[in-house]
């Protein structure tokens, strides 16, 4: 499994580097595509555990929310995109309730509505911060920001994995994820911090449309790894509640798309908030 992790991890990093040189619309199209794959896995997990939900409504809602925000941002700017996102969320909530009231009868409609909207928020709204990080810059798109964030979080994953395998002694949160250790967590954070500082030095503090100070790089190098670890634990809680090991089998040694992106789900919103605070934007 370690060999597969190394191979697949190298392929993913090469893909990220390649995405830095693709046209903006192609890069943006990847975001709703990933949201669609995550949504399919999320609702498949719920259905597999015999939990009521409306998969089609949830998948269309998550993908539609991201697509709407991105298109409006490209055509009308940041303020218009915020309004479109708010309107889109309201319409999704309405559509899910209409599905519960007028569609085929579900054994527990209130639970179905709640779980469907949870899927939209988790796979759609949270991931929509990638759309905002990509489009909401007058100076150009934010692909370097996304690359910076993804690289830090994924290096954290690898650092935590290898540190935990070699030095792990004390469990981090055995009720949720028995394999994770405190030593692995510390190793992952140190790996993420080192990556942030090296990236800052390599880019001269210019991360795409944003200029960061060394203090900013240190803060982000500590915050993003911690948030990535928490995102991983949250998806582990979901899988434990449903009693499955992996969300899917797309990538050998890593599981499904949700298993790969779980650590990134909350990193987008946190980076967006940190940049808002650091740059006043």
C-alpha positions as CSV (number, residue, x, y, z in Angstrom):
1,X,0.0,0.0,0.0
2,X,2.9,2.4,0.7
3,X,4.2,1.8,-2.8
4,X,0.7,2.6,-4.3
5,X,0.5,5.8,-2.1
6,X,3.9,7.0,-3.4
7,X,3.0,6.3,-7.0
8,X,-0.4,7.8,-6.9
9,X,0.8,10.8,-4.8
10,X,3.5,11.5,-7.4
11,X,0.9,11.3,-10.2
12,X,-1.3,13.8,-8.4
13,X,1.5,16.3,-7.8
14,X,2.5,16.0,-11.5
15,X,-1.2,16.7,-12.4
16,X,-1.3,19.7,-10.1
17,X,1.9,21.1,-11.7
18,X,0.4,20.6,-15.2
19,X,-2.8,22.4,-14.1
20,X,-0.7,25.5,-13.5
21,X,-0.3,25.9,-17.3
22,X,-3.8,25.0,-18.5
23,X,-6.4,27.6,-19.6
24,X,-8.4,29.1,-16.8
25,X,-11.7,27.6,-18.0
26,X,-10.2,24.1,-18.1
27,X,-8.8,24.5,-14.5
28,X,-12.1,25.8,-13.3
29,X,-14.0,22.9,-14.9
30,X,-12.1,20.5,-12.7
31,X,-13.8,22.0,-9.5
32,X,-17.4,21.0,-10.3
33,X,-16.2,17.7,-11.8
34,X,-14.6,16.8,-8.5
35,X,-17.7,18.0,-6.6
36,X,-19.8,15.7,-8.8
37,X,-17.5,12.7,-8.0
38,X,-17.5,13.4,-4.3
39,X,-21.3,13.9,-4.3
40,X,-21.8,10.5,-6.0
41,X,-19.7,8.8,-3.4
42,X,-21.3,10.7,-0.5
43,X,-24.8,9.7,-1.5
44,X,-23.8,6.2,-2.4
45,X,-22.4,5.8,1.2
46,X,-25.7,7.0,2.6
47,X,-27.8,4.6,0.4
48,X,-25.4,1.8,1.2
49,X,-26.2,2.3,4.9
50,X,-29.9,2.4,4.1
51,X,-30.1,6.1,5.1
52,X,-32.9,8.1,3.3
53,X,-31.7,10.9,1.0
54,X,-32.3,12.3,-2.5
55,X,-29.1,11.6,-4.4
56,X,-30.0,13.3,-7.7
57,X,-31.2,16.5,-6.0
58,X,-28.0,16.5,-3.9
59,X,-25.6,15.9,-6.8
60,X,-27.3,18.5,-9.1
61,X,-27.4,21.0,-6.2
62,X,-23.7,20.7,-5.3
63,X,-22.5,20.8,-8.9
64,X,-25.0,23.5,-9.9
65,X,-24.0,25.8,-7.0
66,X,-20.3,25.7,-7.9
67,X,-21.0,26.1,-11.6
68,X,-23.3,29.1,-11.0
69,X,-20.9,30.8,-8.7
70,X,-18.0,30.3,-11.2
71,X,-19.8,31.5,-14.2
72,X,-21.2,34.6,-12.5
73,X,-17.8,35.4,-11.0
74,X,-16.2,35.2,-14.5
75,X,-18.9,37.4,-16.1
76,X,-20.0,39.7,-13.3
77,X,-17.3,39.8,-10.6
78,X,-17.1,38.9,-6.9
79,X,-20.1,40.7,-5.6
80,X,-22.4,39.3,-8.2
81,X,-21.0,35.8,-7.5
82,X,-21.8,36.1,-3.8
83,X,-25.4,37.0,-4.6
84,X,-25.6,34.1,-7.1
85,X,-24.3,31.7,-4.5
86,X,-26.8,32.9,-1.9
87,X,-29.7,32.7,-4.3
88,X,-28.5,29.3,-5.5
89,X,-28.5,27.9,-1.9
90,X,-32.0,29.2,-1.3
91,X,-33.2,27.5,-4.5
92,X,-31.5,24.2,-3.6
93,X,-33.2,24.2,-0.2
94,X,-36.6,24.9,-1.9
95,X,-36.0,22.2,-4.5
96,X,-35.1,19.6,-1.9
97,X,-38.2,20.3,0.1
98,X,-40.3,20.2,-3.0
99,X,-38.7,16.8,-3.8
100,X,-39.8,15.6,-0.4
101,X,-43.3,16.8,-0.7
102,X,-44.1,16.0,-4.3
103,X,-41.7,13.3,-5.4
104,X,-41.8,9.6,-4.8
105,X,-42.6,8.9,-1.1
106,X,-39.6,8.5,1.2
107,X,-39.8,6.5,4.5
108,X,-38.3,9.4,6.5
109,X,-38.7,12.6,4.5
110,X,-37.3,14.9,7.2
111,X,-34.1,12.8,7.5
112,X,-33.9,12.6,3.7
113,X,-34.1,16.4,3.4
114,X,-31.4,16.9,6.2
115,X,-29.0,14.4,4.7
116,X,-29.4,15.7,1.2
117,X,-28.7,19.3,2.3
118,X,-25.7,18.0,4.3
119,X,-24.3,16.5,1.1
120,X,-24.8,19.8,-0.8
121,X,-23.1,21.7,2.0
122,X,-20.2,19.3,2.4
123,X,-19.5,18.5,-1.3
124,X,-20.8,21.7,-2.8
125,X,-20.7,24.7,-0.6
126,X,-17.4,23.9,1.2
127,X,-15.8,23.1,-2.2
128,X,-17.2,26.3,-3.6
129,X,-14.5,28.2,-1.7
130,X,-12.1,26.8,-4.3
131,X,-14.2,28.6,-6.9
132,X,-13.8,31.8,-4.9
133,X,-10.0,31.3,-4.4
134,X,-9.7,30.8,-8.1
135,X,-11.9,33.6,-9.5
136,X,-12.1,36.4,-6.9
137,X,-8.9,38.3,-7.8
138,X,-8.8,41.3,-10.2
139,X,-5.0,40.7,-10.8
140,X,-5.7,37.2,-12.3
141,X,-6.8,33.8,-11.3
142,X,-5.8,32.1,-8.1
143,X,-4.4,28.8,-9.4
144,X,-1.1,29.4,-7.5
145,X,-3.0,29.9,-4.3
146,X,-4.8,26.6,-4.9
147,X,-1.5,24.9,-5.7
148,X,0.1,26.3,-2.5
149,X,-2.8,25.1,-0.3
150,X,-3.2,21.7,-1.9
151,X,0.6,21.1,-1.7
152,X,0.8,22.0,2.0
153,X,-2.2,19.9,3.0
154,X,-1.1,16.8,0.9
155,X,2.5,17.0,2.2
156,X,1.0,17.2,5.7
157,X,-0.9,14.0,4.9
158,X,2.3,12.2,3.7
159,X,4.3,13.5,6.7
160,X,1.7,12.4,9.1
161,X,1.5,9.0,7.5
162,X,5.2,8.2,7.4
163,X,5.9,9.7,10.9
164,X,3.0,7.8,12.3
165,X,4.1,4.6,10.8
166,X,7.7,4.9,12.1
167,X,7.3,6.9,15.4
168,X,3.6,6.7,16.3
169,X,2.9,5.5,19.8
170,X,0.0,7.6,21.2
171,X,-3.4,7.5,19.5
172,X,-4.7,10.9,18.4
173,X,-8.5,10.1,18.4
174,X,-9.0,6.3,18.6
175,X,-12.8,6.6,18.7
176,X,-12.8,8.1,15.2
177,X,-9.6,6.9,13.6
178,X,-7.6,4.2,15.4
179,X,-4.6,4.5,13.0
180,X,-3.8,8.2,13.6
181,X,-1.3,9.1,16.2
182,X,-0.2,12.3,18.0
183,X,3.3,11.8,16.7
184,X,2.0,11.5,13.2
185,X,0.0,14.7,13.7
186,X,3.1,16.6,14.8
187,X,5.2,15.2,12.0
188,X,2.5,16.2,9.5
189,X,2.3,19.8,10.8
190,X,6.1,20.2,10.7
191,X,6.1,18.9,7.1
192,X,3.3,21.3,6.1
193,X,5.1,24.3,7.8
194,X,8.4,23.5,6.1
195,X,6.5,23.3,2.7
196,X,4.9,26.7,3.3
197,X,8.2,28.3,4.1
198,X,10.0,26.8,1.2
199,X,7.2,27.8,-1.2
200,X,7.2,31.3,0.2
201,X,11.0,31.5,-0.3
202,X,10.8,30.0,-3.8
203,X,8.0,32.5,-4.9
204,X,9.5,35.5,-3.2
205,X,6.4,35.9,-1.1
206,X,4.2,36.3,-4.3
207,X,1.6,33.5,-4.2
208,X,-0.3,34.2,-7.4
209,X,-2.4,37.4,-6.8
210,X,-1.4,37.6,-3.1
211,X,1.7,38.9,-1.4
212,X,2.5,37.1,1.9
213,X,5.0,38.0,4.6
214,X,7.1,35.5,6.3
215,X,4.7,35.7,9.3
216,X,1.8,34.9,7.0
217,X,3.7,31.9,5.6
218,X,4.3,30.6,9.2
219,X,0.7,31.1,10.2
220,X,-0.7,29.4,7.1
221,X,2.0,26.7,7.4
222,X,0.6,25.8,10.8
223,X,-3.1,26.4,10.3
224,X,-3.6,24.6,7.0
225,X,-2.0,21.3,8.2
226,X,-4.1,21.3,11.4
227,X,-7.3,22.0,9.4
228,X,-6.3,19.3,7.0
229,X,-5.9,16.8,9.8
230,X,-9.3,17.8,11.2
231,X,-10.9,17.4,7.7
232,X,-9.5,13.9,7.5
233,X,-10.9,13.1,11.0
234,X,-14.4,14.4,10.0
235,X,-14.6,12.1,7.0
236,X,-13.4,9.3,9.2
237,X,-16.3,10.0,11.5
238,X,-18.7,9.9,8.6
239,X,-17.3,6.5,7.4
240,X,-17.3,5.1,11.0
241,X,-20.9,6.1,11.4
242,X,-21.8,4.3,8.2
243,X,-19.4,1.4,9.0
244,X,-17.2,1.5,5.8
245,X,-13.5,1.6,5.4
246,X,-13.2,3.6,2.2
247,X,-15.6,5.9,0.4
248,X,-14.8,4.2,-2.9
249,X,-12.1,2.4,-4.9
250,X,-11.1,5.0,-7.5
251,X,-7.4,5.1,-6.5
252,X,-5.6,1.9,-5.2
253,X,-4.1,2.4,-1.8
254,X,-6.0,5.6,-1.2
255,X,-9.7,4.8,-1.6
256,X,-12.2,7.0,-3.2
257,X,-12.3,10.7,-4.2
258,X,-13.7,11.7,-0.7
259,X,-10.8,9.8,0.9
260,X,-8.3,11.8,-1.2
261,X,-10.0,15.2,-0.8
262,X,-11.3,14.9,2.8
263,X,-8.3,16.9,4.2
264,X,-8.9,19.6,1.7
265,X,-12.6,20.2,2.4
266,X,-12.1,22.7,5.2
267,X,-8.7,24.0,4.0
268,X,-10.4,26.1,1.3
269,X,-12.7,28.1,3.6
270,X,-9.9,28.5,6.2
271,X,-7.4,29.8,3.6
272,X,-10.1,32.1,2.2
273,X,-10.8,33.5,5.6
274,X,-7.1,33.8,6.5
275,X,-6.4,35.8,3.3
276,X,-9.3,38.0,4.0
277,X,-7.8,38.8,7.4
278,X,-4.2,39.1,6.1
279,X,-4.8,41.2,3.0
280,X,-8.0,43.0,4.0
281,X,-9.7,41.7,0.9
